[in-house]
Amino acid sequence: MDAVDARQTEALDLLERSVNINSGSFNLEGVRDVGALFGEAFRDAGLTTEWVDGADFGRAGHLVVAHPAFGDVAKRVDPGVADAVAELL
């Protein structure tokens, strides 16, 4: 818990910066900006990241995060999902 507590200010800053980006699913630039923000944070934490462009399927893309502990399975982070519901309102 000490490690988590020690980085709370940094985590809250990342959260604030991410929610202040207009990243609704149809705002492709905003989704890419959130992907870049979290990509940097994941890389700072020692993971590798890759942005998969979504132009072929009409979306911004996906952030793929990998670490040797994942084995052959990469984890996809979808930066637009958090705001997807707002687009339906």
Backbone torsions as a table, in degrees:
resi	resn	phi	psi	omega
1	MET	NA	-28.7	-179.5
2	ASP	-61.4	-39.2	179.9
3	ALA	-64.7	-39.1	178.5
4	VAL	-67.4	-47.6	179.9
5	ASP	-60.2	-37.5	-177.9
6	ALA	-66.8	-24.4	-177.7
7	ARG	-108.6	13.1	-176.8
8	GLN	-60.8	-43.7	-179.5
9	THR	-61.4	-43.5	178.4
10	GLU	-63.0	-41.7	180.0
11	ALA	-65.9	-42.1	178.7
12	LEU	-66.0	-34.7	175.9
13	ASP	-63.9	-44.3	178.0
14	LEU	-61.7	-43.9	178.5
15	LEU	-60.3	-46.8	-179.6
16	GLU	-62.2	-45.0	179.7
17	ARG	-62.4	-38.6	-177.7
18	SER	-70.2	-40.4	-178.9
19	VAL	-74.2	-17.0	178.2
20	ASN	-87.3	2.8	175.0
21	ILE	-97.7	125.4	177.0
22	ASN	-70.9	101.7	-173.0
23	SER	-127.4	35.9	173.6
24	GLY	-58.2	154.7	-173.6
25	SER	-51.5	-32.9	-177.1
26	PHE	-92.4	0.2	174.3
27	ASN	-97.8	81.7	-171.9
28	LEU	-60.7	-38.7	179.0
29	GLU	-63.1	-42.9	178.9
30	GLY	-63.8	-40.6	178.0
31	VAL	-63.1	-42.2	177.6
32	ARG	-63.8	-37.9	178.2
33	ASP	-63.3	-42.1	177.3
34	VAL	-65.6	-39.9	176.6
35	GLY	-60.1	-41.8	178.7
36	ALA	-65.4	-41.0	179.6
37	LEU	-61.3	-49.4	-179.5
38	PHE	-73.7	-30.6	175.2
39	GLY	-59.0	-44.2	178.1
40	GLU	-62.4	-43.0	-179.4
41	ALA	-63.9	-42.1	178.0
42	PHE	-64.9	-41.0	178.1
43	ARG	-64.4	-39.8	176.5
44	ASP	-61.1	-27.3	179.0
45	ALA	-87.6	4.3	175.6
46	GLY	94.0	9.0	177.9
47	LEU	-96.3	164.7	174.4
48	THR	-104.4	147.8	-178.8
49	THR	-131.9	155.6	175.1
50	GLU	-144.8	133.5	175.4
51	TRP	-93.8	124.2	177.1
52	VAL	-101.7	112.1	-177.1
53	ASP	-63.3	138.2	-178.0
54	GLY	-105.0	14.0	-177.8
55	ALA	-56.4	-36.0	-178.3
56	ASP	-66.1	-23.0	179.8
57	PHE	-119.9	20.6	171.9
58	GLY	72.8	23.6	179.1
59	ARG	-130.2	175.1	-178.9
60	ALA	-70.1	-43.4	-178.4
61	GLY	140.5	-168.4	-178.5
62	HIS	-134.6	144.7	173.1
63	LEU	-95.5	121.6	178.9
64	VAL	-105.6	126.8	-176.0
65	VAL	-117.6	133.2	-178.5
66	ALA	-132.8	154.0	176.2
67	HIS	-153.3	145.8	-179.9
68	PRO	-53.0	-29.5	-180.0
69	ALA	-67.8	-20.5	178.3
70	PHE	-75.9	-12.3	-174.5
71	GLY	68.3	-137.8	-179.2
72	ASP	-83.2	1.6	-176.5
73	VAL	-101.1	116.7	174.5
74	ALA	-89.6	151.9	-179.7
75	LYS	-104.6	129.4	179.8
76	ARG	-95.1	130.5	175.3
77	VAL	-110.0	125.9	-175.9
78	ASP	-105.5	95.1	-172.9
79	PRO	-60.6	-25.3	-177.9
80	GLY	-83.8	-11.9	-173.5
81	VAL	-64.2	-37.9	-175.8
82	ALA	-59.9	-31.9	-177.7
83	ASP	-105.3	5.6	-174.3
84	ALA	-59.3	-36.5	-177.0
85	VAL	-64.8	-36.9	-178.6
86	ALA	-59.8	-29.9	-179.9
87	GLU	-69.2	-20.5	-177.3
88	LEU	-88.7	-12.4	-176.4
89	LEU	-78.2	NA	NA
